[in-house]
Amino acid sequence: MILDMSIQAFTVLHVIISLIAIVSGLVVVAGMVSANPRPGWTALFLLTTVLTSLTGFLFPIRGFTPALGTGAVSSVILVIALIALYGKHLTGAWRWIYVVAAITALYLNVLVLIVQSFQKVPFLHPLAPTQTSEPPFLIAQSVALGLFVLLGIAAVIKFRPGAARPA
């Protein structure tokens, strides 16, 4: 039992929160790249991403695992994003620090989604049963990383909250 829920029910809740975080994060990044801040979506993304990390720590895991490491790194990155956005209001360097932190947090969620997909989705699992050096897994991870790096560069260049947009 976790928070008075069965492990299965808690897992479903964790997955739903994670998927909401990913979808809302994609909307936020699209807004960054198109120079269109989306405050409501941003708040939803940050809240659900924080909840994804926090609920991940509640699973009964013994010892240190890559999942716990990813959650710890994500938590630190999220604190930086929250400080940059809500504490420093994206002034000066805090704008690009926020963009990099938010996109990195989203990337880490997608990274976990890819790992979990290769572990749990029946047609993907045989393609990369160990999620290490199998080409389909490496290709999926490399494509995701490449896309997020490109999105990050575009967002750092274009995201200027408060700047007047042309009509």
C-alpha positions, 0 to 999 in steps of 0.5 A, a space after each residue: 500500500 502507498 498512500 492508502 492505495 494498492 501498488 497497482 492503483 498508485 502506479 496508474 495514478 503515477 503514470 497518469 500524472 506523468 503523461 499529463 506532465 509530458 503532454 503539458 510540457 510539450 504544449 509549454 515547449 511549443 509555446 516557448 519555441 513560438 514565443 507564446 508563453 502559456 502560464 496556465 500550461 506552464 503551472 500544470 507542467 511544473 506541478 505534474 512534473 514535480 508530482 511525477 518525481 515525488 510519487 516516483 520516490 514513494 514506490 517500494 524500491 530497495 537500493 539506489 536505481 537509475 529511476 531514483 537517480 533520474 528522480 533526484 536529478 529531475 527534482 534539482 532541475 525542477 527547483 531551479 526552474 521554479 526559482 527562475 520562473 516564480 522567484 526570479 521572474 525570468 529576469 536576465 540570465 534566469 530566462 535561459 536558465 528556466 528554459 534549459 531547466 524546463 526542457 531538461 525536466 521534460 526530456 527526463 520524463 520522456 527518457 523514462 517514458 521510452 525506458 518504460 515503453 521498452 520494458 512494458 509494451 509487448 511489441 517493443 520489449 523484444 526489440 530491446 529487452 535490456 534497454 542498453 545497447 540494442 539499436 532500437 533503444 539507442 535510436 529512440 533515446 538518441 532521437 529524443 535527445 537530439 530533438 530536445 537539444 534542438 527544441 532547447 536551442 530554439 526556445 532559448 533564442 525565441 522565448 522572450 516573455 513580456 516582449 511585444 509580439 508583432 500583430 
